[in-house]
Amino acid sequence: MPADSQGLVFASLGVEEELLLVDEGNALISAREEVLAAVGPRLPGRISSEIFTEQIELKTGVCHAAGEVLEELRAARKEVAEDFGDLLRTPPCGLHVHVGIPDPDLAVRLANAFRLYLPVLQALSANSPFRDSADSGHASARTSVVRSYPRFQVPRQFRDYEDFCRVADQLIAAAGVDDYTYIWWDAAPTRSWGRSRCGPSTCRSTPSAPARLPP
């Protein structure tokens, strides 16, 4: 991580954006493997599968400014669009921001603070009013949908990293899942990865939009 002249360490950034695959009529298509096979070799480590066969995820590397994030997202989308132009007409997906933190307890304090700003981030990024071709009546239909998913939403405030690990272990055991990566809280530390994750936002149609969201 970069540091200033006084030795203060700045946090790093990384962004993941989920994109749905659609055909010329904007209908979802199960083309994940085709896209990964065609584009994966040109974006090593920057494109992967997601939960659904109609979905992929683009990832930036470790960045230190919003401008770097923007450049990498633009490059990744351009690479995919060369073969799959319809991808840019996407229904809503999630946008996840990872902030590199050098200390686990500091990561917990940062995640606790993130909780206060989640409504603002969600409001600024809302762009999915439609679901199943109908107006949902919400600025973000995605937000309403994921509330029904297990292991989502906002966790309680954690006292320290030990408290966070204890709660995470309890949830992993109760849910019967393999590990912490199956817990999708809106804001929380990421276990043993040295970073905090913030993910309440809806993915936008252009890569410049997430770069303008407040840090």
matplotlib code that plots the C-alpha trace (Angstrom):
import matplotlib.pyplot as plt

x = [0.0, 1.3, 2.3, 2.8, 5.9, 4.9, 4.5, 0.7, -0.7, -3.5, -6.1, -6.2, -9.3, -10.7, -14.1, -16.2, -19.2, -21.7, -23.1, -26.0, -25.8, -28.7, -29.5, -30.5, -34.0, -32.6, -33.7, -31.3, -29.1, -27.1, -23.8, -21.5, -19.1, -19.0, -18.0, -15.4, -13.9, -13.7, -12.6, -11.0, -7.5, -7.4, -8.5, -6.6, -7.9, -10.3, -13.3, -15.1, -18.4, -21.1, -24.0, -26.2, -25.2, -26.5, -24.1, -20.4, -18.2, -15.6, -12.8, -10.2, -6.8, -5.5, -6.1, -5.2, -7.6, -11.0, -9.4, -7.5, -10.8, -12.5, -9.7, -9.7, -13.5, -13.6, -10.8, -12.6, -15.9, -14.4, -12.7, -15.9, -17.9, -15.7, -17.2, -20.4, -21.7, -25.2, -23.6, -23.7, -27.5, -27.6, -30.3, -29.3, -26.5, -24.4, -21.4, -18.9, -16.0, -13.1, -10.9, -7.5, -6.9, -3.6, -5.1, -8.1, -9.5, -9.3, -11.1, -13.9, -14.1, -14.3, -17.0, -19.0, -18.7, -19.7, -23.1, -24.1, -23.6, -25.3, -28.6, -26.9, -24.8, -27.8, -29.8, -27.0, -26.6, -30.3, -31.1, -33.3, -36.9, -38.1, -38.5, -40.0, -40.8, -43.0, -42.4, -41.7, -42.5, -39.0, -36.0, -34.0, -35.9, -32.7, -32.7, -36.1, -35.2, -32.0, -33.8, -35.3, -31.9, -30.2, -27.1, -27.7, -28.4, -26.6, -24.9, -24.9, -22.0, -19.0, -16.9, -13.6, -12.2, -12.7, -16.4, -16.8, -15.1, -17.3, -20.5, -19.3, -18.5, -22.0, -23.7, -21.5, -22.5, -26.2, -26.4, -24.5, -22.2, -18.5, -16.9, -17.3, -17.5, -21.2, -22.0, -23.1, -23.5, -23.8, -20.7, -18.3, -14.6, -13.5, -12.0, -8.2, -8.1, -7.0, -9.8, -13.4, -16.2, -19.0, -21.7, -25.2, -25.0, -26.6, -24.2, -24.5, -24.7, -21.4, -18.1, -17.7, -20.7, -19.2, -16.0, -18.1, -19.6, -18.2, -15.4]
y = [0.0, 3.5, 5.8, 9.6, 11.4, 10.7, 7.0, 7.0, 4.1, 4.8, 2.2, 0.4, -0.2, -3.0, -3.2, -6.2, -5.6, -8.3, -8.2, -10.2, -11.6, -10.8, -11.5, -8.9, -8.8, -8.1, -11.6, -13.4, -16.1, -18.8, -17.9, -17.7, -20.4, -19.1, -15.6, -16.9, -19.1, -16.3, -13.4, -15.1, -15.6, -11.8, -10.9, -13.3, -13.0, -10.1, -12.1, -15.0, -16.9, -15.9, -17.6, -17.8, -19.1, -15.8, -13.8, -12.9, -10.8, -8.3, -7.4, -4.7, -5.2, -3.4, 0.3, 3.4, 6.0, 6.1, 7.0, 3.7, 1.8, 3.7, 2.8, -0.8, -1.2, 0.6, -1.7, -4.9, -3.9, -2.9, -6.3, -8.2, -5.9, -6.7, -10.2, -9.7, -6.2, -6.9, -7.3, -3.5, -3.5, -5.1, -5.6, -4.6, -6.4, -5.8, -3.5, -4.4, -2.2, -3.7, -1.4, -2.7, -2.3, -3.2, -4.1, -6.5, -4.4, -1.3, -3.1, -3.9, -0.2, 0.9, -1.7, -0.4, 3.1, 2.0, 1.0, 4.6, 5.5, 2.5, 4.2, 7.1, 4.8, 2.7, 5.9, 7.2, 4.0, 3.0, 2.3, -0.8, 0.1, -2.7, -6.4, -9.0, -6.1, -4.3, -1.2, -2.4, 0.9, 1.0, 2.9, -0.3, -3.5, -5.4, -4.2, -5.6, -8.9, -9.6, -9.0, -12.4, -14.1, -15.7, -14.2, -10.7, -7.3, -5.3, -7.0, -5.6, -3.5, -5.7, -5.0, -6.1, -8.7, -11.5, -10.7, -10.6, -14.0, -15.5, -14.3, -15.3, -18.9, -19.1, -18.0, -20.4, -23.3, -22.4, -21.9, -25.1, -23.3, -23.9, -20.7, -16.9, -16.2, -17.3, -14.5, -11.5, -8.6, -5.1, -4.0, -6.1, -7.1, -9.9, -12.6, -13.0, -10.9, -7.7, -5.6, -4.4, -5.0, -2.6, -4.0, -2.4, -0.6, -1.6, -2.0, 0.9, 0.8, 2.8, 2.2, 6.0, 5.9, 3.9, 6.0, 9.1, 7.5, 9.1, 7.1]
z = [0.0, -0.7, 2.1, 2.4, 3.7, 7.3, 6.7, 6.9, 4.9, 2.4, 1.7, -1.7, -3.8, -5.9, -7.6, -8.8, -11.0, -12.0, -15.5, -17.0, -20.5, -22.8, -26.5, -29.1, -27.7, -24.2, -23.0, -20.6, -22.2, -20.6, -22.3, -19.4, -20.5, -24.1, -22.8, -20.4, -23.1, -25.6, -23.3, -20.3, -21.9, -22.7, -19.1, -16.9, -13.3, -14.3, -15.4, -13.7, -13.4, -10.9, -9.3, -12.5, -15.9, -17.4, -15.4, -15.3, -13.0, -14.0, -11.5, -11.3, -9.9, -6.7, -7.4, -5.4, -6.9, -8.5, -11.8, -11.9, -11.2, -14.1, -16.5, -15.6, -15.8, -19.2, -20.5, -19.2, -20.7, -24.0, -24.2, -23.6, -25.9, -28.8, -28.9, -27.0, -27.6, -26.2, -22.8, -22.3, -22.3, -18.9, -16.3, -12.8, -11.0, -7.9, -7.6, -4.8, -3.6, -1.6, 0.5, 1.5, 5.2, 7.0, 10.3, 11.0, 13.9, 11.8, 9.0, 11.5, 12.6, 9.0, 8.2, 11.2, 9.9, 6.4, 7.8, 8.3, 4.7, 3.0, 2.5, 0.7, -1.5, -2.3, -3.3, -5.5, -7.4, -7.7, -11.4, -11.5, -11.3, -13.5, -12.8, -15.2, -17.6, -15.1, -13.0, -9.5, -7.9, -6.4, -7.5, -7.0, -7.6, -7.0, -3.4, -2.8, -4.4, -2.5, 0.8, 0.3, -0.1, 2.9, 4.4, 2.9, 4.4, 7.1, 10.0, 13.5, 14.7, 15.7, 18.8, 17.2, 14.7, 17.2, 17.6, 13.8, 13.4, 16.1, 14.4, 11.0, 12.2, 13.8, 10.6, 8.5, 10.7, 10.8, 7.0, 6.3, 3.8, 3.1, 4.2, 4.7, 1.0, 1.2, 3.6, 1.5, 4.0, 2.6, 4.6, 6.5, 6.8, 4.5, 6.6, 6.3, 3.1, 4.7, 3.4, 4.0, 1.5, 0.7, -1.7, -1.5, -4.8, -8.1, -11.1, -13.5, -17.3, -17.7, -15.8, -15.1, -12.7, -9.9, -10.1, -9.2, -6.1, -2.9, -1.2]

ax = plt.figure().add_subplot(projection="3d")
ax.plot(x, y, z, "-o")
ax.set_aspect("equal")
plt.show()
